[in-house]
Amino acid sequence: MRILLVDDEVELTEPLRQVLSKEGYTIDVADNGKTGLQLALNHGYDLLILDWMLPYLSGLEICQQLRSQGKTTPVLFLTAKDTLDDRVMGLDVGADDYLIKPFQLRELLARVRALLRRSPTFEANISQERLKAADLELDPENQMAYRHGRGISLSEKEVMLLSYFMLHPGQLLTHEQIYQHLWTEKEQPNSNVLAALVRLLRRKIEADGELPLIHTVYGKGYRFGE
């Protein structure tokens, strides 16, 4: 999924770019409203993260112009403007969500995931893209995996977890990263839920005699691959 971040605070944009890239997103960054609008008009982004106050064009003006041209890309405002009138104004011009600075990174990532599910390309990406790793294939649309010719039926959460693993082969995915990917902040599952989910998934995709693919990094998280 491709995200455009428009903010003129380098001390904010660079850490955000690194964190979002680590989550598997493709990130473009602009430091002024004019460049941000040009990028948003000329490229197919799945989400726009806009600061309100920007050089040349404000985030509000970017959103207005995009909506006037029929662009429906989800928009998340990051801003220090925190009055009710400001929030209403931002939503009225077509923003989808609003996050006040300073904010918690975990909340930002949760809002990004929620907004990306509204992206026009999200359903197409999920339904059409089959993932392959080693001798394992995942069909997210039908909630099925295939290994050595056998079909493996998966739950929705198992599909989400396995696809996250397969999109980050060989990378250490921490418990926190996986929790943030699978559950919203409101859900707050029990600390044992992830371990139980991984255990169930292993039983399904790692039959007797098959190489293990999900490896525990004790005290930290999991790594996927042969």
N, C-alpha and C positions, 0 to 999 in steps of 0.2 A: 504494500500500500504506500502511496506517495503523498507526502505532506509538505505544504509550503508554510514556513515560519517567517513572519514579517515583524521585526522588532529592531529598534536601533540601539538597544542595550547589549553590547557585545558580551558583557559579563554574565548576561542571562542566556543569550542565544547559543553561545558555544557549548555550555554545559547541557542545555536542552537538546541541541543537535546530537551530542554524543549519547545521551540517554535514550533518545528516540531511535537513533541508529542501532543501538545495542538491542532494542526491542524488536528489531527487524524491519523498521520502516525506512523508506528512502526519503531523505530530507533535503529540501532546497531552502536557502535562507536569503532574505532580502533585508537591507537595513533602512529602506525608505519606502514611502507609499507608492511613488511613481513606478519604481522597479517592481514592487510587489504586485501592483495591478497588472502590469504587462505580463509578468510570469503567470499570474492567475488566469488571464485571458488566453494565453497561448499554449498552456500545458494542461493536461488532464489530471488535476490533483484530486485526491480522495478526501482531503481535509485541508482547510486553511486555518492557521492560528495567527491572529492579528492583534498587534498592540493597537490601542486606541489612538494615542498621540504619536504621530510619525512625521518626519520631514516630507514636505511637498503635498502629500495626500494623507489624510487620517485614515485609520482603520474603518471608521464609520463611512467615509466616502468610498473607500474600496468596496465595502459590502454593498452600499447603495448602487454603485455602478454595475457590479456583477449581477445583482438581482434584477436591475432594470434591463439587462441583456439576456435574462432568462437563465442565468447560471444558478444551479441548485446545489453546488458543492457545499457541504456543511462548513459552518464558520464558528470558530471558538474565539471569543475576545479575551485577551489577557490585558488587564488594565488596573490602574490605581484608582480609577473613578468608581466610587462605591456608593453613591447615593441612589435612592430608588428611581429618581428621574433618569439618571444615567443608564441604569439597567434597562428600564423600559424603553428608552430611546434606542439602545443597541438592539434589543429584541425586535422593536418595531421596524427597523431598517432591514431585517432579515437574518440577524445572527441566530444561531441555534443554541448557543450556550455562552456563559459569561463567568470568568474566573477572576477574582480580585487578587491583585498583588499585595503583599507576598502570599504565596500559596504553597501547599504541601505537594511535593512531587507525586506522591502516591495518588492524590486526588486528580492531578492533571492527567496521569496515565489512565485512570479509570474513565475520565471524561473523554479522552481521546478514543479509547476503545468503544465507548458507547456511541460517539458521533460517527466513527468509521463504519459502524453497523448500519448507519443511515445512508452511507455513500451509495450512489447509483451503481457503482461497479462492485460493491461488496458481494451481493448475491451471485453475480456472474462469476466473480473470482472463486468464491467458495464452491459453487456448483460445478464449474467446468474444470478446475485445476486438480488433476490427480498428482499426488506427491509420490516420489520414489526414493528409497534409500536402501542401499545394499539389495537384498532380495525381498524387500517389503514394499508393497504398494498400498496407498491409501486413497479411497474414493470417498471424499467428505460428503458429497451430495447424498449418497445412499448409506452412509454410516457403515461402510464396509472396508476391511483391509484384506489383503491377499498376500500369502506367503507360501512358497513351495506348492502352489496349486490349490491350497485350501482357503475357503472364504471365512472371514472372521467378522462376526457381527459386533458392533461397538455402540456404546451409549453416546449421547451428545457430548458429555464431558470428556469421555475417552477420546472422541474424535478431536476435540479442542486440544487436549493434552498431547496426543500423538502428532497432530499437525504442527504444534509448537516445537516439539522435539525435532521433527523432520525438517523444519525450516531453519534449524540452528544446529546442524550436525557438528559433533566434536566440540561444541561450546559448553562451558559450564553454565548451566541455568540454575540460579539460586532459588531456594524455597520462596523467597519474597517475590522474585520475578514471576515465578509460575503462579503463585497466589494472585498476583495482580492481573495476570493474563486470564485466569479462569474464573475469577469471582469479582464482583463489584464490592466496593467498600461496605455497602449495606448488608451484604450476605454474610461476611465474616465467619467462614466455616471453622469448625473445630480444628485444632492443630494436627490432629491425626488423620484428617480427611485426605490430605494430599498423599500421605504414605499409603493409605488404603487404596486410593485410586491408582497409584503407580503399581501396587502389588497386583491388582485385578488386571491392569493392562498387560503387565508382564506375563501373567498366566495365559493370556489370549494370544499374544504375538510371539512368545518364546516357548514353543513346544519342546518336548524331549528331543535332544539331538540337534536342536537349532542353536546357532550362535546367539548369545545374549546381546541385545541392542541397547537396553536401558541400564546405565551403570550409575550406582550410587557413589557420590563424592561425600563421604561421611562428614556430617556437621555443616555442609554447605549446600548441597543440592544434587543435581543429576546431570549426566552427560550422555548424549545419544550417539550411537554409531557402533561399528564392528570393533 
